[in-house]
Amino acid sequence: MRAPLTPSLRHVRYQSPNRGPRGHHTGIFGLTNLLAREGRLSPEEWAVWRASNDWYDAHFPDPTAVDPTVYDPERNPGAAAWFRPTATEALARVAPYLRILRDHGVPCVRLESADPGRIVYEDAYQVVVVPAQGRT
């Protein structure tokens, strides 16, 4: 059984304040990846985005490599990744993504929660949770 977090330790998520086409709030990586896929990044922004993604790819486990169903909409509806409160280096590296989103007028909000939902995946840096009913 997992020990409960103390109230001062809160998981962190950056996401769009608006729901996307699937009815969920797209996270910070999805938002910036979309800008890159659409060709909207300047060469300098693209280099920063690519280097940042490469760092996360090298240091973060991919939840879907461990469990391909972690984001399955039927099994885990609304599943979303949150940083663990102890993932300080990973959290410190979101600043370039926030700058890119700000410079393109893409809103992004920071959420914090001691209990973001039912954990369906976890590693040293992140949890993927299914939000409680009515909390998406």
N, C-alpha and C positions, 0 to 999 in steps of 0.2 A: 504494500500500500504506500502511496506517495505521501510524504509529509506535506501538510498545508504550508503555504507561503505566509510569512508574516505580512501584515498590512503595508509595511513600508516597501516591500519588494513587489514591484508591479511589472507585469509583462508589457511590452510596447509594440504597437503596430502603427505604421504609416499607411494611409489609404485615402482614396478619393472620398470626399464627403457625399458624392452622388453615386447612385446605383448604376452599374453598367448594364449591358444588354441582357445578361443572365440574372439580373436582379440582385447582384452582390456588389460590394465596394471593392474595386480593383486596388491592389496594393501598390506600394511605391515602385517595386521592380517592374510590375506589369505596366504601370503608367509610363515609365521611362522607356521600357522596351517598345511600347507602341509608338512613341515618338521616333525612335530609331528605325523601326520597321517602315514607318511612313516617310522616311527620308527627311525629317524635319530638323535634325540636329546639324549644327555647323560642324566643320571638320574638327575644331577644337573640342566641342561638346561630345562628338562621337568618340574621340580619343579618350576623354575622361570617362564616358559611359562604358566603353569597351574595357578599359583598365579596371574600372570598379567592378564590372560584372566578372571579369577574370579573377579578381581577388576573391569575391564571394564564391565563385565556382571552385576555387582551389581550397578554400577554408571552411565552407559550409557543406554538410552532407545534403544531398538532394533527397527529400522525403519520398519522392516517387520511385527512386532507385531502390529504396528499402521496402516500400509498400506501394505498388502501382495503383492501388485503389484509394489512397489517402484523400485524394480530391474527387473521388467518384460522387457525382451529385445525388445518386440514390442511396448509397451507403453512408456518406458523410455530407449531407446537404449543407452548403454554405461554409465548408471547411476553409479556414484561413490561417496563415502562418503569423505568429507573433514572436518577437525577440524575447528571449529570456532576460530577466532583469540583470543577470550577471554577464551578459554578452556585451561587455563595454566596448571592446575593440570593434565588433561588428556594428554596434549602434553608432560609434564615432564615425564610421565610414558611410553613413547615409547622407552626409552634408552635400556631396556633389550631386546626388540625385535630387535633393531638395532644391538646389540652385538651378538645375536644368529645368525642373518643373516650374519653378517660380518664373524663370526667364521666358517660358513659353505660355505663361498664364494658366497653367494646369493646377487646380487647387488640390492640396494634399493636407490632411490633418493628422495629428499625432494622437493616438488613443493610448490609455494606460489602464490596466486592470489587474487586480490580484487574482481574479478568476474569470478569464476570458471565455471559458466554455469547457465542453467535454474534450479532453485531450485524446487525439487519435494517433498522434505521432509525437515523439520528442527526442531531442539530442542535446548536446551540450550548449547549443546556441539558440535553439528555437523550439517552439511547440506548434503543432497544427491542431486547431480546435474546431469543433462544431459548436457554434454559438448556441446558448440557451434559447428556447423558443421565444421569439419576439425581439431577440438581440442579434441583429445582423450587421 
